[in-house]
Amino acid sequence: MNHPASLTFARGLLPDQEQKQAALGYLNEAWAEARHDGVDGDCLAQASLFAAFAELVRTYGEDAVAKFVEGLPARVRNGEFSTGLAKQ
């Protein structure tokens, strides 16, 4: 995986939105590599969700994350996670 020099050099200095865009780029690269190696998309999705929720729990605690996920059904139904409509 190639990391742009500007991101490596300025790590921690990027505004929040730029960090999210950079993170999404890294995840898309890792996802593509895993798919190329034959890992099933559903397995990737479940592993990604587990890793994401584990990090959120480490950062914010179980109660805060539980409250956050209560809003996910409406966001899914609203199309926030539909291909081509991601509202990061």
C-alpha angles and dihedrals in degrees: 000000000000118000115203110244092231092057093046092047096044098039109156093015097084119103114252095258092050091049090053091050091048091048091050089052092052091047092049090052092049091046092051091048092050092048089049088054090053102260111151116245093231091053090049092050094050093046090047092051091049092050092046095049092045090054092046091050090049090050104039107013133247098283094052092048092047089054091048094052092051086075096050099088092060092045091051091048089047090060097246091137099038116121112269093013101072109147101197 
